[in-house]
Amino acid sequence: MRKVLRNHDEVAHIWAQQSQQEGRASNVFFYGKTIYSYGEHFPIARFEKKNVVLMNSETYSVSTSKHATIVLRALDLDTVKVFHVPNTGSEREKPYHFGNVKSYFKEFERFLDKASRARGNYSYYLSWAKASREDALEYCKTFRCKRYLKKFDFDFDFDSDSVKEKVFKIKTREKENEARRAALLESALKKGVIQWRDGKNVLIHQYHKTLLRLSTDGKTVETSKRAYFPIEDAKRAIRFVKAVVKKGKPWERNGERFKIGIYQLDTVSACGDVKAGCHRVKFEEIERLSNEI
C-alpha cells in the first residue's frame, strides 16, 4: 500500500473510495474517514456515514479552497450525499449538529434578505434560500436531530402567487444566460480535450465524458480526472470488461473486488461501460485505449 501518492487528485480519489487507511501528497492528506488541508486544524471533508459526507463550508486560504474543489469532484455525487457545513468533525471529535443546522438557517435568512432587495437576481437568491431550507431538513433527517428545527423559523411560502409573478420573467432571462454560458464552456472543453489527447497538461475534469490516455513513458494510464494506474492493470481490466460484454451480464462489486492500481471497479454494464468512484468510462473509450496498448 502506497502512502505517499502522486498528487492531490490521487489523494482525493483514494480517500473517496475509502480503499486504504491513510495517504498524502504535499499539503493534502487523509487518515481514516477524514481528509485534511495542511494539518488536522482544517478538515476538508469527512465520511460521517456510509455515502454521507460532511464538507467544510468554511474557507481558510486560496490553496485550501482549491484542495476542497479537488476533493468534491473526486466524490461520486450520484451515490454520495454531501452536506456543506462549518462543523465536519474529524477523527478526534464529533460534528456539532446544532451549529450546522444554525448555519443553514443563517444562509436561509441571508438569501431571503437578498431576494427581498434584489432587482436582477431575485430568483437566484430565492432558489438558494429554498435549497438552504431543504438541506437543513434533510440534514436533520439524516442525523436524527429534528429537535433542532424547533429553534429556527424556516417558514416561507415559496409557492405564493406574488413570488411566482416576480420570478417568472427573471427565470426566463436566467435560463437564456445559462444556455449561453454552457455553450461557451462546451466550446472551451472541446479545445481542451484535443490538447489533453496530445499530451498537454490541461484540466478537463468538467468534460461530460471520462477519457483515458497513455503516459509518455508507456507505463501508466491517466484519466481526464487525474487518476493513474499501471498499464498492466489497464490491460487486465480491459480483458475483464470485454469478458463481461461477451457474457452479456453486468458485473458489480458486491462481495467481489476488481482492483486497478490502488482503485477498485464498482460496476461494469453489459455493454461495457465502467463506473469506478467518480469515473464513468464508456466502452468506446476503453476500446480506443485498447488499440493504443
SEDREN-836296 format. One record per residue (C-alpha): x, y, z. Coordinates in steps of 0.05 Angstrom, whole numbers, plus 5000, padded with zeros to 4 digits. Layout:
! residues N
XYZ
...
//
This chain:
! residues 293
500050005000
502950674978
502051225030
505951764992
501751904930
502752264864
498652894874
492653194909
487852894859
490252194873
489752304949
482552534939
480651954895
483351434943
480151765003
473551794965
473751044953
475850915025
480450364999
486050485049
487150795118
491851365101
495451735046
498552405030
501552844975
504553524990
499453915033
493453445028
492852805069
487652345097
487151885156
481151435164
474751785143
477452495144
481552875092
485453495112
488754115082
495554285111
494154005180
488953705227
486654405243
482954425177
478953815157
476553885085
471353335089
469352715127
465152085114
460452145174
456151565150
456451085091
455451515029
454552145071
460052665071
460553305112
464353815070
467454415104
463855055083
469055495116
474855805077
481955845102
486156045042
486056034966
490055394964
485455055015
479455254972
482954914913
484054294955
476654284973
474754324899
479253724883
476153324940
468953484919
469953284847
473052614869
466552414902
461252014865
455552514873
450552014845
451351574906
454452034959
450352574994
454553195011
452653685065
456554345064
457254535137
462254915182
463054345232
465253705198
468253365258
474552945250
477852315274
478452655343
471652985351
464452915331
460953425286
456953975321
449953845292
446454445325
451754915297
450854625227
443254705229
444255415253
448955545195
443555315145
438555785179
443456375173
444156225099
436556175092
435656855125
441357175085
438756945017
431557155033
434157845053
438057894988
431957664948
427558204981
432458744958
434658464891
432658714823
436158264774
437757634814
431357544853
430056814833
437356644843
437256854916
430456544927
432755874900
438755884947
434256045006
429855454988
435855004979
438555205048
431955025080
431654355043
438754195063
437154345136
431153885135
435053325101
440953425148
436453355209
433152735180
439852415163
442852535232
436352465272
436653155302
429853445281
429153745350
433854295328
428954535275
424354795330
429755305348
429355655279
423755945236
424455645167
417355825148
416556155080
411456045024
415755954962
409555784921
405456404933
402656774872
406657404886
413157014886
411356664821
409757324787
416357634807
420457034788
417556844720
420957364676
427557314714
427656554707
426756614632
432457104626
436956694672
435756064631
437856434568
444256674602
445755984629
444955684559
450056184532
454956034589
454155284577
455655374503
461955764517
464255244568
462954664519
466955014465
472855124513
472554404537
472654124466
479154514453
481854254519
480353534501
484453604437
490253884477
489553344530
489552794477
496053094451
499353004519
498653724544
497653844619
490754164617
484854084664
478553804631
475253494693
468753854675
468253484609
462053034610
465952414589
471752084626
477652004579
483751554582
490751654555
497451314558
503251664593
509251884551
513551324580
508250804563
507950534634
501850874663
494651034642
491851714663
484551914666
481952604650
480152664724
487552574741
487551874768
493351404749
494350644746
499650174716
498849954644
498949224663
492849334707
489649704650
490749114603
487848634655
481749094666
480549134591
480548374585
475648344644
470948864614
470948514546
469347854581
463348184615
460948454548
461747764516
457547444571
452347994565
451348004641
453148634682
458148594739
458248974804
462549004866
458148614914
462948184954
467348134893
473148604881
477048814819
482949264835
486249704783
492350044813
490150304881
482950384858
477149894851
471849804798
464649904822
460549664763
461349424691
454949444649
453048914599
455249384543
462049504575
461150184608
465250234672
463950604738
469650694788
468451224841
467151884806
469451594739
464551384685
468251084626
464650894562
466450234527
468350614464
473750984505
476250324534
476750034463
480450644440
485650554495
485849804480
488049964409
493650404435
496649894484
//
